[in-house]
Amino acid sequence: FIAYTKLAAIKGLREQLQNNGTFDLYRNGTLKWNGTTPMLWNDRSFVILTYSISGFANFGSVGQILALLSTMALDRKGTFTKIALRTLIAANMVSLMGACIAGLLYDPARK
């Protein structure tokens, strides 16, 4: 959830720049946020980032799935715990692949 709040802050800063007329500084990369992060985020970057962070690739989700599967099949509990790390990696890969496809298919002309 930290990633969502940081994304919202960056998006809010971008909207402020558009509203106060300093968007040109934002677009050419001379404006910095906190002195470290260059603000070169466009709409496509927001789409890719949203798809990449909105998957089930976190420890909490894996724990929930393990608890659910363990209650349904008590004798397979050891098997589920062995593959938990693999499922976390696979879920990350699926989220990132979805983000890649969203980035490829994003067309700014069709908002």
Backbone as CSV, one residue per row, in Angstrom:
resi,resn,N_x,N_y,N_z,CA_x,CA_y,CA_z,C_x,C_y,C_z
1,PHE,0.805,-1.195,0.000,0.000,0.000,0.000,0.846,1.257,0.000
2,ILE,2.098,1.122,0.383,3.003,2.267,0.365,3.227,2.727,-1.068
3,ALA,3.319,1.773,-1.979,3.531,2.128,-3.383,2.356,2.925,-3.929
4,TYR,1.145,2.580,-3.522,-0.027,3.315,-3.992,-0.026,4.747,-3.476
5,THR,0.363,4.954,-2.225,0.380,6.309,-1.685,1.470,7.151,-2.341
6,LYS,2.612,6.532,-2.631,3.669,7.285,-3.319,3.261,7.606,-4.757
7,LEU,2.585,6.659,-5.410,2.099,6.909,-6.763,1.071,8.033,-6.758
8,ALA,0.191,8.043,-5.765,-0.808,9.110,-5.661,-0.143,10.460,-5.417
9,ALA,0.921,10.483,-4.618,1.634,11.737,-4.359,2.297,12.255,-5.622
10,ILE,2.899,11.371,-6.392,3.552,11.788,-7.635,2.514,12.263,-8.642
11,LYS,1.394,11.565,-8.709,0.330,11.968,-9.627,-0.272,13.305,-9.195
12,GLY,-0.420,13.509,-7.880,-0.924,14.787,-7.382,0.026,15.929,-7.689
13,LEU,1.331,15.679,-7.556,2.321,16.693,-7.895,2.253,17.030,-9.377
14,ARG,2.045,16.026,-10.198,1.939,16.268,-11.637,0.726,17.134,-11.948
15,GLU,-0.392,16.873,-11.283,-1.589,17.683,-11.502,-1.382,19.117,-11.029
16,GLN,-0.644,19.302,-9.925,-0.329,20.652,-9.465,0.518,21.388,-10.494
17,LEU,1.477,20.699,-11.069,2.331,21.322,-12.082,1.523,21.730,-13.302
18,GLN,0.567,20.914,-13.673,-0.274,21.255,-14.812,-1.162,22.448,-14.491
19,ASN,-1.640,22.525,-13.255,-2.546,23.609,-12.884,-1.833,24.940,-12.706
20,ASN,-0.593,24.939,-12.222,0.086,26.214,-11.975,0.985,26.654,-13.132
21,GLY,1.006,25.931,-14.213,1.705,26.377,-15.410,3.176,26.032,-15.485
22,THR,3.695,25.214,-14.614,5.108,24.837,-14.678,5.292,23.455,-15.304
23,PHE,4.367,23.071,-16.130,4.435,21.747,-16.741,5.596,21.627,-17.720
24,ASP,6.029,22.752,-18.312,7.173,22.696,-19.233,8.448,22.277,-18.508
25,LEU,8.648,22.769,-17.289,9.807,22.327,-16.500,9.709,20.847,-16.183
26,TYR,8.508,20.416,-15.953,8.251,18.995,-15.674,8.575,18.133,-16.884
27,ARG,8.180,18.580,-18.068,8.352,17.769,-19.272,9.800,17.658,-19.713
28,ASN,10.581,18.708,-19.541,11.967,18.605,-20.003,12.904,18.033,-18.944
29,GLY,12.383,17.683,-17.758,13.175,16.975,-16.761,14.020,17.834,-15.854
30,THR,13.863,19.165,-15.915,14.675,20.013,-15.054,14.098,20.155,-13.655
31,LEU,12.820,19.866,-13.477,12.203,19.967,-12.162,12.429,18.677,-11.393
32,LYS,12.909,18.804,-10.169,13.184,17.633,-9.334,12.236,17.628,-8.142
33,TRP,11.928,16.415,-7.666,11.091,16.251,-6.475,11.959,15.687,-5.374
34,ASN,12.052,16.378,-4.256,12.926,16.011,-3.135,14.398,15.986,-3.540
35,GLY,14.717,16.570,-4.653,16.098,16.630,-5.084,16.676,15.340,-5.626
36,THR,15.931,14.248,-5.607,16.484,12.966,-6.041,15.702,12.325,-7.177
37,THR,14.413,12.491,-7.212,13.589,11.792,-8.195,13.261,12.718,-9.351
38,PRO,13.774,12.448,-10.547,13.388,13.284,-11.680,11.938,13.002,-12.059
39,MET,11.208,14.036,-12.318,9.786,13.875,-12.605,9.556,13.763,-14.111
40,LEU,9.810,12.618,-14.654,9.586,12.369,-16.074,8.492,11.324,-16.248
41,TRP,7.395,11.461,-15.528,6.308,10.492,-15.559,5.242,10.980,-16.527
42,ASN,4.904,10.155,-17.477,3.797,10.473,-18.363,2.650,9.502,-18.084
43,ASP,1.577,9.617,-18.859,0.411,8.764,-18.621,0.747,7.290,-18.791
44,ARG,1.577,6.979,-19.748,1.958,5.585,-19.984,2.708,5.006,-18.777
45,SER,3.564,5.808,-18.158,4.284,5.357,-16.961,3.327,5.039,-15.829
46,PHE,2.289,5.856,-15.673,1.302,5.592,-14.631,0.534,4.309,-14.907
47,VAL,0.211,4.055,-16.165,-0.502,2.820,-16.517,0.371,1.604,-16.225
48,ILE,1.626,1.643,-16.634,2.536,0.516,-16.405,2.734,0.279,-14.912
49,LEU,2.950,1.335,-14.155,3.168,1.179,-12.720,1.924,0.662,-12.009
50,THR,0.750,1.132,-12.417,-0.484,0.663,-11.790,-0.689,-0.820,-12.034
51,TYR,-0.452,-1.277,-13.246,-0.587,-2.707,-13.529,0.459,-3.536,-12.787
52,SER,1.660,-3.000,-12.649,2.707,-3.807,-12.014,2.523,-3.938,-10.505
53,ILE,1.915,-2.950,-9.847,1.763,-3.049,-8.395,0.401,-3.559,-7.962
54,SER,-0.492,-3.822,-8.894,-1.839,-4.236,-8.483,-2.069,-5.723,-8.698
55,GLY,-1.109,-6.540,-8.367,-1.269,-7.984,-8.458,-1.298,-8.609,-7.079
56,PHE,-1.315,-9.929,-7.042,-1.314,-10.647,-5.774,0.098,-11.035,-5.358
57,ALA,1.082,-10.253,-5.745,2.472,-10.604,-5.494,2.983,-9.956,-4.215
58,ASN,2.397,-10.333,-3.089,2.917,-9.875,-1.804,2.757,-10.989,-0.784
59,PHE,3.463,-10.856,0.307,3.481,-11.924,1.304,2.121,-12.123,1.959
60,GLY,1.359,-11.059,2.114,0.037,-11.183,2.711,-0.900,-12.020,1.868
61,SER,-0.860,-11.807,0.558,-1.720,-12.587,-0.333,-1.307,-14.052,-0.364
62,VAL,-0.012,-14.302,-0.366,0.461,-15.688,-0.350,0.054,-16.361,0.959
63,GLY,0.120,-15.635,2.068,-0.317,-16.186,3.347,-1.796,-16.516,3.359
64,GLN,-2.602,-15.661,2.748,-4.043,-15.928,2.678,-4.329,-17.157,1.830
65,ILE,-3.647,-17.261,0.713,-3.870,-18.416,-0.162,-3.403,-19.699,0.521
66,LEU,-2.258,-19.635,1.220,-1.782,-20.808,1.969,-2.787,-21.235,3.035
67,ALA,-3.342,-20.272,3.751,-4.324,-20.604,4.791,-5.575,-21.226,4.183
68,LEU,-6.023,-20.690,3.075,-7.219,-21.224,2.420,-6.983,-22.639,1.910
69,LEU,-5.872,-22.837,1.214,-5.595,-24.168,0.675,-5.311,-25.179,1.782
70,SER,-4.662,-24.738,2.854,-4.364,-25.655,3.960,-5.628,-26.119,4.670
71,THR,-6.631,-25.261,4.749,-7.878,-25.684,5.385,-8.687,-26.610,4.492
72,MET,-8.517,-26.467,3.194,-9.276,-27.337,2.286,-8.620,-28.700,2.130
73,ALA,-7.301,-28.751,2.204,-6.585,-30.021,2.050,-5.536,-30.116,3.154
74,LEU,-5.924,-30.613,4.290,-5.033,-30.658,5.456,-3.809,-31.537,5.242
75,ASP,-3.956,-32.616,4.494,-2.832,-33.530,4.296,-1.790,-32.983,3.323
76,ARG,-2.101,-31.912,2.589,-1.159,-31.337,1.611,-0.505,-30.049,2.116
77,LYS,-0.606,-29.765,3.387,-0.093,-28.514,3.945,1.405,-28.343,3.700
78,GLY,2.171,-29.408,3.837,3.615,-29.340,3.593,3.947,-29.002,2.150
79,THR,3.160,-29.534,1.233,3.371,-29.240,-0.187,3.116,-27.769,-0.480
80,PHE,2.058,-27.236,0.113,1.731,-25.832,-0.138,2.800,-24.892,0.404
81,THR,3.361,-25.213,1.554,4.401,-24.346,2.107,5.705,-24.438,1.313
82,LYS,5.952,-25.577,0.677,7.159,-25.714,-0.144,7.098,-24.843,-1.393
83,ILE,5.914,-24.677,-1.953,5.799,-23.932,-3.205,5.389,-22.476,-2.991
84,ALA,5.348,-22.020,-1.740,4.905,-20.650,-1.457,5.825,-19.612,-2.097
85,LEU,7.132,-19.793,-1.986,8.065,-18.830,-2.573,7.966,-18.835,-4.096
86,ARG,7.785,-20.004,-4.674,7.628,-20.083,-6.132,6.374,-19.353,-6.592
87,THR,5.303,-19.480,-5.818,4.076,-18.779,-6.205,4.244,-17.271,-6.086
88,LEU,5.011,-16.821,-5.105,5.269,-15.391,-4.975,6.058,-14.871,-6.174
89,ILE,7.056,-15.613,-6.598,7.846,-15.217,-7.767,6.993,-15.256,-9.030
90,ALA,6.190,-16.297,-9.172,5.314,-16.399,-10.344,4.293,-15.270,-10.367
91,ALA,3.750,-14.912,-9.217,2.782,-13.818,-9.164,3.435,-12.491,-9.535
92,ASN,4.677,-12.279,-9.101,5.412,-11.081,-9.509,5.618,-11.045,-11.013
93,MET,5.993,-12.182,-11.581,6.223,-12.239,-13.026,4.937,-11.971,-13.800
94,VAL,3.827,-12.502,-13.319,2.545,-12.273,-13.992,2.165,-10.796,-13.929
95,SER,2.363,-10.163,-12.783,2.054,-8.737,-12.656,2.920,-7.902,-13.595
96,LEU,4.198,-8.241,-13.663,5.095,-7.482,-14.533,4.817,-7.732,-16.009
97,MET,4.440,-8.961,-16.353,4.077,-9.234,-17.751,2.804,-8.484,-18.138
98,GLY,1.846,-8.430,-17.228,0.637,-7.646,-17.486,0.960,-6.177,-17.680
99,ALA,1.898,-5.662,-16.890,2.319,-4.273,-17.038,3.020,-4.051,-18.374
100,CYS,3.821,-5.024,-18.807,4.492,-4.909,-20.109,3.480,-4.862,-21.241
101,ILE,2.486,-5.715,-21.171,1.461,-5.740,-22.217,0.647,-4.451,-22.191
102,ALA,0.330,-3.956,-20.997,-0.397,-2.690,-20.900,0.428,-1.548,-21.483
103,GLY,1.734,-1.570,-21.250,2.595,-0.547,-21.825,2.670,-0.630,-23.339
104,LEU,2.662,-1.848,-23.864,2.685,-2.003,-25.319,1.383,-1.559,-25.967
105,LEU,0.274,-1.843,-25.308,-1.030,-1.549,-25.896,-1.548,-0.156,-25.571
106,TYR,-0.867,0.572,-24.710,-1.346,1.900,-24.324,-1.230,2.859,-25.497
107,ASP,-2.315,3.537,-25.785,-2.351,4.524,-26.856,-2.847,5.839,-26.264
108,PRO,-1.989,6.850,-26.167,-2.425,8.097,-25.530,-3.515,8.822,-26.307
109,ALA,-3.674,8.509,-27.567,-4.719,9.164,-28.356,-6.107,8.646,-28.002
110,ARG,-6.185,7.450,-27.411,-7.490,6.857,-27.085,-7.753,6.924,-25.587
111,LYS,-7.801,8.085,-25.020,-8.042,8.219,-23.574,-9.469,7.967,-23.254
